[in-house]
Amino acid sequence: MTYLDHAATTPLRASARDAWLAASEEVGNPSSLHAAGRRARAIVEDARESIAAALGADAPEVILTSGGTEADNLAVKGLHWGRVAEDPERRRLVVSAVEHHAVLDPARWLAAHEDADLVELPVDPAGRVETSALADAITAETSLVSLMWANNEVGAVQPLGAAVDAAAALGVPVHTDAVQAVPYLDVHFHRSGVDAMTVSAHKLGGPVGVGALVARRGLPLAPVAHGGGQQRSVRSGTLDAPGAAAFAAALAETVEERAAERTRLEALRDRLVARVRAAALDAVPGATATGPRDPAQRLPGIVHLVIPEVRAEPLLFLLDAAGIAASSGSACTAGVVQSSHVAIAMGWSEDDAACTLRLSLGRTSTAEDVDALVAALPDAVARARAASAR
């Protein structure tokens, strides 16, 4: 199989598997006071220290979660509730129109059920938030700003610094979903100036089912779930010692190789775009590679295509039959191919937004993977176009 869906999930690293297996040999609830519990707790706290060091944070700021979706919900709902409890006038919630659904959906839920004043910031045709809109949207009544570090569909790196500057002037906390950014960009929590940051293990070679919300101490963060009061009484639940250990191991290895991997994937991405365009896109009128052209404003491994009149679902099935794993965008919409809200926000029609293809590279990607895609894509595009026309 040629795996070109690293933005959805990445292969498990050997270091993460080894760490999980070693930690799983221990028995004991990390909240128990006996020796077995203390040993399990030590595994969790060692992992928390390692995760914090890799992300430029302090260990008490790392709140372990079941993954990115839970961390995003905790940030959006928890921060909004916490801020409204301090000041009922702070009901404005500012997000970008291209956020992952793990941010957009809880924000829209708050608007629908709790009368939050939701602002969804527009983006330019490359998928980046317009900084002028940022400054206009943030007011003294804003509860929080949530702006992803880098987009998961088109790879656009967002102007996070501008958001931090605009929000700081009014004392507004900023949350960022850094799930896609951590494997490839210089993500440092303290230097970034953000107040909360989401990270997920399975996007960087760790296991599925573990992640973290890194949250500044003193942040008014209300719990989304209630229970045993673990982790600052913000995120209750028995701590997953093996998952935390595996997360820490994968993250440490990712950060160590990050600069070299970014350079390698930039070159591989350029090769992919050039060869795909020559092999297939010239035969499809209007086909476009989207996202920023400036390498500094994009993730190195994501290629996002809009191929008008070629709907994503038949194209993905045909590529899969040829041994190519790809996606139409986010893989988190219950397995259903829908029009991309990111492409629509970038100005594409709803029909064209249903004709997207995301090819995402990662640490196991090779030039041979590019060759396999190029060999399979022209026939898949032609057959999918015929199927879409029926």
C-alpha positions in Angstrom: 0.0 0.0 0.0 1.1 3.5 -0.8 0.1 5.5 2.3 -0.5 9.2 1.5 -2.8 10.1 4.4 -0.4 11.1 7.2 -2.5 14.1 8.1 -5.3 11.7 9.2 -3.0 9.4 11.2 0.6 8.3 11.2 2.3 4.9 11.6 3.1 4.0 15.2 6.8 4.6 16.0 8.8 1.7 17.4 9.9 3.9 20.3 6.2 4.6 21.2 5.3 0.9 20.9 8.2 0.0 23.2 7.3 2.6 25.7 3.7 1.5 25.8 4.6 -2.1 26.2 7.1 -1.4 29.1 4.5 0.8 30.9 1.8 -1.7 30.4 3.7 -4.2 32.5 3.0 -2.1 35.5 -0.3 -2.5 37.4 -1.9 0.2 39.5 -4.1 3.2 39.2 -2.0 6.4 39.1 -4.3 8.0 41.7 -3.8 5.1 44.2 -1.6 5.6 47.2 0.0 2.2 47.4 3.3 1.3 45.8 1.8 0.0 42.5 -0.2 3.2 42.2 2.9 5.3 42.9 4.9 3.5 40.2 2.1 4.1 37.7 1.9 7.8 38.8 5.7 8.1 38.2 5.3 6.9 34.7 2.6 9.5 34.0 4.6 12.3 35.6 7.8 11.4 33.8 5.8 11.4 30.6 4.2 14.8 31.4 7.7 16.3 32.1 9.0 15.0 28.7 5.9 16.2 26.8 6.2 19.7 28.4 9.9 19.9 27.6 9.3 19.0 24.0 6.6 21.6 23.6 8.2 24.4 25.5 5.9 24.3 28.5 6.0 23.5 32.2 4.8 20.1 33.3 1.8 21.3 35.4 0.5 23.0 32.2 0.1 19.6 30.4 -3.4 18.2 30.8 -3.5 14.7 29.3 -6.7 13.9 27.3 -8.0 11.1 25.1 -6.9 13.0 22.0 -7.2 16.2 20.0 -11.0 16.3 19.9 -11.4 16.2 23.7 -8.6 18.8 24.1 -10.3 21.2 21.7 -13.7 20.8 23.4 -12.1 21.4 26.7 -10.4 24.5 25.5 -13.4 26.0 23.6 -16.2 25.1 26.1 -14.1 25.2 29.2 -12.5 28.6 28.5 -15.8 30.1 27.3 -17.6 28.9 30.4 -14.8 30.0 32.7 -14.6 33.5 31.2 -18.4 33.9 31.3 -18.4 32.9 35.0 -15.9 35.7 35.7 -17.8 38.2 33.5 -21.2 37.5 32.0 -20.6 40.2 29.3 -17.7 38.2 27.8 -19.9 36.1 25.4 -18.1 36.6 22.1 -16.3 33.6 20.7 -13.8 34.1 17.8 -12.7 31.2 15.6 -11.6 30.9 12.0 -13.9 29.5 9.3 -11.4 26.7 8.5 -11.0 25.3 12.0 -11.2 21.5 12.5 -14.7 20.4 13.4 -13.4 19.6 16.9 -13.3 23.4 17.4 -16.0 24.6 15.0 -18.7 22.2 16.4 -18.4 23.1 20.1 -18.2 26.8 19.2 -21.4 26.5 17.1 -23.0 24.4 19.9 -22.3 27.3 22.4 -23.8 29.8 19.9 -26.9 27.6 19.4 -27.5 26.5 23.0 -25.9 29.1 25.2 -26.3 32.3 23.3 -22.6 32.8 22.6 -21.9 35.5 20.0 -19.9 33.4 17.5 -17.6 35.1 14.9 -16.1 32.9 12.2 -13.2 34.7 10.6 -12.9 34.6 6.8 -9.8 33.4 5.0 -8.1 34.4 1.8 -8.0 32.2 -1.3 -4.9 30.5 0.1 -6.7 29.5 3.3 -5.1 32.0 5.7 -7.1 34.2 8.1 -7.1 37.8 7.2 -5.3 39.7 9.9 -7.5 42.8 9.5 -10.6 40.7 10.3 -8.8 39.4 13.4 -8.3 42.8 14.9 -11.9 43.9 14.1 -13.4 40.8 15.7 -11.6 40.8 19.0 -13.3 43.1 21.5 -13.5 43.6 25.3 -16.5 41.2 25.3 -14.6 38.3 23.7 -14.3 35.2 25.9 -11.6 33.6 23.8 -10.0 33.3 20.3 -9.3 29.8 18.8 -7.1 29.8 15.8 -5.4 26.7 14.5 -1.6 26.8 14.1 -1.8 25.1 10.7 -4.7 23.8 8.7 -5.3 20.1 8.4 -6.7 20.1 4.8 -4.7 22.6 2.8 -1.7 23.0 5.1 -2.0 26.8 5.5 0.0 28.2 8.5 -2.2 30.8 10.2 -1.1 34.2 11.5 -1.1 33.1 15.1 1.2 35.9 16.2 -1.2 38.5 15.0 -4.0 36.9 16.9 -1.9 36.8 20.1 -1.0 40.5 19.7 -4.6 41.6 19.1 -6.0 39.5 21.9 -3.3 40.4 24.5 -4.2 44.1 24.2 -7.7 43.3 25.6 -6.8 40.5 28.0 -8.4 37.8 25.8 -6.9 34.2 26.0 -5.9 32.5 22.7 -6.2 28.8 22.1 -4.5 27.1 19.1 -5.0 23.6 17.7 -1.4 22.6 17.0 -2.2 19.0 16.1 -0.8 19.3 12.5 1.9 21.8 13.3 3.9 19.9 15.9 5.5 17.3 13.6 6.9 19.9 11.2 7.0 23.4 12.7 8.9 25.0 15.6 6.1 24.8 18.1 7.0 26.3 21.5 4.2 27.0 23.9 5.8 29.8 25.9 7.4 31.6 23.0 4.2 31.5 21.0 2.3 33.6 23.6 -0.8 31.4 23.4 -2.7 30.5 26.5 -3.8 27.0 25.5 -2.7 24.5 22.9 -4.0 21.2 21.6 -1.7 18.3 20.7 -2.5 14.7 19.6 -0.2 11.7 19.8 -1.4 9.8 16.7 -0.4 12.6 14.4 3.2 12.2 15.3 3.8 8.5 15.6 2.1 7.9 18.9 -1.0 5.8 19.7 -4.6 6.7 19.0 -6.5 7.8 22.1 -4.1 10.1 23.9 -3.3 13.8 23.5 -3.0 16.9 25.6 -4.3 20.4 26.2 -1.4 22.6 27.3 -3.0 25.3 29.4 -1.4 28.2 31.1 -1.6 28.1 34.9 -4.3 30.4 36.3 -6.4 30.1 33.1 -10.1 30.2 34.0 -10.8 26.7 32.6 -14.1 25.1 33.6 -14.3 21.3 33.4 -16.3 19.7 30.6 -16.7 16.4 32.4 -16.9 15.9 36.2 -15.5 13.0 38.3 -12.5 12.3 40.5 -10.9 15.7 40.2 -7.7 14.6 38.5 -5.4 17.0 36.6 -6.2 20.4 38.3 -9.9 19.3 38.7 -10.2 20.2 35.0 -10.0 16.8 33.4 -11.3 14.0 35.6 -10.6 10.3 34.8 -8.1 7.6 35.4 -4.8 8.5 33.8 -3.5 6.3 31.0 0.0 5.6 32.0 1.0 3.5 29.0 -0.6 6.0 26.6 1.2 8.9 28.2 4.6 7.1 28.0 4.1 6.3 24.3 3.0 9.8 23.6 6.1 11.2 25.3 8.4 8.9 23.4 6.9 9.7 20.0 6.9 13.4 20.7 10.6 13.5 21.8 11.7 11.6 18.6 9.5 13.8 16.4 11.0 17.0 17.8 14.6 15.7 17.5 14.1 14.9 13.7 11.7 17.7 12.9 14.0 20.2 11.1 15.5 17.5 8.8 12.1 16.0 8.1 10.6 19.3 7.1 13.4 19.8 4.6 13.0 16.3 3.2 9.2 16.6 2.9 9.3 20.0 1.2 11.4 18.5 -1.6 9.1 15.4 -1.8 6.0 17.6 -1.9 7.5 19.7 -4.7 8.2 16.6 -6.7 4.7 15.3 -6.1 3.0 18.5 -7.3 5.2 18.8 -10.4 4.7 15.2 -11.4 1.0 15.1 -10.6 0.4 18.2 -12.6 2.3 16.9 -15.6 0.6 13.4 -15.4 -3.0 14.2 -14.8 -4.1 17.7 -14.0 -3.4 19.2 -17.4 -6.1 16.8 -18.8 -8.6 18.1 -16.3 -9.7 21.7 -17.0 -9.7 23.9 -13.9 -7.7 21.4 -11.7 -5.8 23.4 -9.0 -3.3 22.8 -6.3 -4.6 25.0 -3.4 -3.0 26.6 -0.3 -0.2 29.1 0.1 2.7 29.2 -2.4 5.2 30.5 0.2 6.9 27.5 1.9 7.0 29.6 5.1 3.2 29.8 5.1 2.4 26.1 4.6 3.0 22.7 6.1 5.7 20.7 4.1 3.7 17.5 3.5 0.2 18.5 2.4 -0.9 18.7 -1.2 -4.6 19.7 -1.6 -6.2 19.6 -5.0 -9.6 20.8 -6.3 -10.5 18.8 -9.4 -13.8 20.1 -10.7 -16.3 17.5 -12.0 -14.4 14.7 -10.2 -16.2 14.0 -7.0 -14.0 12.8 -4.1 -15.8 9.6 -3.2 -15.4 7.7 -6.4 -11.9 9.0 -6.8 -10.9 7.8 -3.3 -12.4 4.4 -4.0 -10.6 4.0 -7.3 -7.2 5.1 -5.8 -7.8 2.7 -2.9 -8.4 -0.1 -5.4 -5.0 0.8 -7.0 -3.3 0.6 -3.6 -3.2 4.4 -2.8 -4.5 5.6 0.5 -5.6 9.3 0.4 -8.4 11.4 1.6 -10.7 14.3 0.6 -9.7 16.3 3.6 -10.4 15.7 7.3 -10.9 12.0 8.1 -13.0 12.9 11.2 -16.5 13.4 9.6 -17.8 10.0 10.6 -16.4 8.4 7.4 -18.7 10.4 5.2 -17.3 12.4 2.2 -18.8 15.9 2.3 -18.1 19.2 0.7 -15.0 20.6 2.3 -15.9 23.6 4.6 -12.3 24.7 4.2 -12.5 24.9 0.4 -15.9 26.7 0.6 -14.3 29.2 3.0 -11.5 29.7 0.5 -14.1 30.7 -2.1 -14.8 27.5 -4.0 -18.4 26.6 -4.9 -20.1 23.8 -2.9 -19.9 21.6 -6.0 -16.1 22.1 -6.4 -15.6 21.7 -2.6 -16.9 18.2 -3.0 -14.2 17.5 -5.6 -11.1 17.7 -3.4 -8.2 15.4 -2.9 -5.7 15.6 0.0 -2.4 13.9 -0.4 -0.4 14.1 2.9 3.2 12.9 3.3 5.0 11.8 6.4 8.1 10.2 7.8 7.6 6.9 5.9 6.9 8.6 2.6 9.3 8.1 -0.3 9.9 9.0 -3.9 8.5 5.6 -4.8 5.2 6.6 -3.2 5.1 9.6 -5.5 5.8 7.4 -8.5 3.0 5.0 -7.5 0.5 7.8 -7.2 1.5 9.3 -10.5 1.0 5.9 -12.2 -2.4 5.4 -10.7 -3.9 8.9 -10.7 -4.7 9.6 -14.4 -6.9 6.5 -14.9 -8.5 7.1 -11.5 -9.3 10.7 -12.4 -10.7 9.7 -15.8 -12.9 7.0 -14.3 -14.1 9.1 -11.4 -14.9 11.9 -13.7 -17.1 9.6 -15.8 -18.8 8.3 -12.7 -19.4 11.8 -11.4 -21.1 12.8 -14.6 -23.7 10.1 -14.4 
